[in-house]
Amino acid sequence: DEKSLNKIMPKKKINPRVYQIKNNQVINIEDIVSFIDIPWKPYMICAVVLLFVYLAVYTHIERRFAEKKQRRYTFRILMSVVAYSLLVFVLCFVSLGSKVRDNLFDKINLKISGYYTIADYQKNGFILTFFTHISDLIIETPEGYNEDKILAIKEKYPEISEGFEGKRVVSKSIKNVNVIAIQSESLWDPKKMENITLSGDPLKNMRQLSKKGFMGTLVSPVFGCNTCVPEFEFLTGFSSYFLRSGAYPYSQYVHESISSLPSNFKNNGYVTYGLHTYDKYFYGRNKAYGLMGFDKFVGKSDLVDPEIKGTYVSDDEVTRQIIKMYEEKGDKPMFLYAITMQNHGNYLKQRYDEYDIMVNSRVLESNDLIGLKDAVQGVHDADKALGDLAAYFSKVSEPT
């Protein structure tokens, strides 16, 4: 009843959006922690113990001092200034000082990988790794960079601009073709791996489809993480080469409408959809996708009882959702960009009960072989889902 609710509900009105953000952050932490295996070492445990001892001693001295004589405000202000000055000094010295990074770091053999942060923390310690990564968020303007310089480069190579301006990529014989792009998680070709045997081809459908199209090797700008970086490059055409290592383009740089594939399709009368079978707010996609021209963005929370295979939503579910979104699009042609999730790590524990392709190797240990079997199964399932999608659209009258 209302009387009971008043006892358990806070009097202060809760902002639903703030609660949702905090709740999402908690979920983020839970997801990330599930991938982390902290290698506790003696010096780390010693550091934690010393920290608690220091806090206990400091608290005891502070209380004894406070009982004898109350500190003046001037003294407190002075101590605060000293403390914050030390913090700013460390921040500027380690993070923002390019001379320190360029000269001192090499001399003390400090290397920041940019993709394997755990190893950085183990080797360099917290301060040198954490504060150094802060500088990765800052992009320095190149010397001499200005509008006139860019226009001069454009005038220097007129054949490039003449080749693209005012021309459509789509063949004139095909009008309003539907376009579906899929960024498949951890997709690779197991047949290129040596010293293993496979009972079948994990990319059977893709190789069959390539006979009527194209198939090749793509070099990804990231390794091990940062799914949003190749995604950003594909959707915008912008290179992430000039961004700091570890930068997240969506959350850090996409704060207003930008030109992209979805916005260009939208300007040509298309309906534009984004699909990701994970949380929409990850990497700031929920805000960035609208600014890039997506009419609708469907995430895991929008799916009703999706099929889970292994740890995440299956690739078969992605195919079903693509077909569903196509059938509901209306009369307009469709541009759809989908990101899969099934084949995402971790590969340290067995993820599947059954395997469609047998994998054997005389050189791999049992744990490594389990991880390889899971990775091959993930590729096989992605290929099967693509084959099912191609089979569906081969029967559709609209060019896709």
C-alpha positions, 0 to 999 in steps of 0.5 A: 500500500501507499504507506508501506511504499513511502517507507521504502521509497526515498523522498527525493525524486529519482531521475530515471535517466541517471538511475539507468546510466548508473545501472548500465555502468554496473552491468559494464563492470560485471561484463568486463570483470568476467574477462579479467583474471588478476594475477596476484603477486606477492608485491601486489598483496604487500602494497595493499597491506601497506596501504591499509596500514598507512590509512590506519596510522594516518587516521589514528594520528589525525584523530589524536591531533584533532583532539589536542588542537583543531587545525586552522582553515589556512593550514587545511587549505595549504595542505589541499593545495600541496596535494592537488599540486602533486597530483597535477604535477604527476598528471602533466609530467607522466601523461601530457609531457611529450618530452617525457614520453619521447625521451625518458620512457625509452631510457627506462624501457617503458613500453605502452602496447595500446591493446594489451593493457593488463600486460602494461599494468603488470610491467610498468605499474599503475601510475606510469600506465594509468596516467600515460593512457590519459594522454591517449585521449588528447589529439595534438594538431599537426604542425601547419594544419589549416584549411588552406593547406588541405585545399592545396593538397586537393588542388595538387591531385585533381584526378582523385577528386574528379574521379569521385565527385558527383558519381554514384558507385552503384551501377546504373542498371541497378536502382535502389539496391538494398545494402547489408553489411555485417561486421562478424566478430573474430572472423578468420580463415582457420584453413590458413593455420598450419599443423592442424587438420579440419574435418570440413571447411568452416567458410564453405558458404563464403567461398561459394558466394565469392565465385559470384563476388569478391573475397579477400583479406582485410587488415584490421586497425585493432587487435584484441579489443576496440571493436568500434574502431574498424566499425568507425572506419568502415562507416565513415571512411575516416582512418583511425591512424591519427587517433591515439592508441586506445581511443574510442571514436564514438564516445570521444569525437562523434558529438555532432552529425557527421558524413557517413555511409548511413547518412549518405544512403539516408540522403538518397531515400534509404531507410537506415538500420543498425543492429548489434546483439549486445548492449547499445550503450557500449562504446557510446553507439546509442548516441553516435549512431543517430548522429551518423544517420541511422534511423533505427538502432536495435540492440540486445535489449530490444530482442525478444527471447533471442537465441544464445549459443555459447556465451552470447546471442547466436549468429543465426539470431542475427540472420533472423533479425536482419530478415525481420527488419527487411520485411518491416522496412516498407517501400524504401530501399534499406541500408543495414549494418549488423555487428555479431557477438557469438564468436567473441572471446573468451576462449579459455573455457569450453563454450560449446557442447557439440562441434560441427567440425572436428579439429585435431593437432599434434603440436597444441596442448589440450587447453589450446586445442579447446580454444581453437575448436571454439574459435573454429565453431564460431567461424563455422556458425558465422558462415552458416548464418551468412549462407542462410541469409544469402539463400533467403535473399536469393528468393527476394525480388528486390536487388540486395 
